[in-house]
């Protein structure tokens, strides 16, 4: 009788962790650059990389 095996990688999790780390750096930049334009760039980085982290999980999830 043939058994079904499932092979999956942890690439989605690793990609999500890497992108989440960049998002946290963007959030820290947003916090430290509060009244200046750096806060806007930090917010943009945090939003973009957190969205990409979610996409990375969904792309590689089997």
Buried (B, 14 or more C-beta within 10 A) or exposed (E): EEEEEEEEEEEBEEBBEBBBEBBBBBBEBBEEBEEEEEBEBBBEBBBBBBEBBEBBBEEBEE
